[in-house]
Amino acid sequence: RGKTSHTALLAQALSVPAAAGLRDISQQVRPGDSIILDGETGEVQLLPDEAETLQATQRRKAWIVREEQDIAQARDLPAVTRDGVEIAIRANIEFANEVKAAARFGAQGVGLYRSEFLFLSHAPKLPSEDEHYRTYVEIARRVAPHPAVFRTLDLGGEKSFHEVLERTESNPALGQRAGRLCLRRPDIFRPQLRGLLRAATHENLRVMLPLVTTRDEILEVRRILAMEAEKLKAEGREARADVPLGIMIEVPAAAAAADVLCRESDFVSIGTNDLIQCALAVDRGNESVNYLYQPTHPGVLRMLRFIVQSAERAGIPVALCGEMAADVGVTALLVGLG
């Protein structure tokens, strides 16, 4: 699996050092063996017996700890370019308890909450409307006054850990997943939207739709939101009918039609992990073709620029997430793209 696979992202969220794509290494290790696992380089050393090797590893570990401490100390410095452009840096999280770590490093709110892990924690059952509501209020309240962006359920593809998914699809990554699944399963989608509408009355909260392909999908979700807001009010519950609704652009066709989609959205976020994978026809979890996964490919950069231009013309903010957003080697390039 590659560093952008969902397994790698989960290990990162849990602060678990991990290395992937090591083939049969687990068969070479016995209980009690000493190993050195470097989660940054993806290297594993078995039975390191030289004192010099162990000392070098301890020095490297100490350096990583110091680097994290230095970053934490700089968290309150303004994220502003030399020519005065402010850059909002937010955190992607899976669990509510990650908010504390995000704040420690200076995140200005949550840019993406992956709600599928809320579903995972309740499997094989589905979370109730009240459970959705409590989770969203808790996270948004912890990051206030900064915003919290909640992505609706994005099951499917490699994220197949819930029994609500259809197991017989021959190509699940291109099948009924994410928003497509939710629009066909109101028993899943409507409780989540109702929880979000209720939570938005109290906190700075935004809703984001994954894997959007067509304008009609956005309009249908807006219709459902309006309908559920009316129902909640009729039931005597508070609901914010005008909660900001944004989309993730992860499909090349959506990138090419960004000018159309942006007109129906309150904000957009570019999901680079899936977008790059689909644009380059490279399975991000396949180590045999990892060398072809190139975030700075000219075709990828042209898509990013068109999305940014489309958002600017529509007068809406545009964000970018995925491993590309965490790569300091391309930060200046992304800022230059707008």
Disulfide bonds with the S-S distance in Angstrom:
none
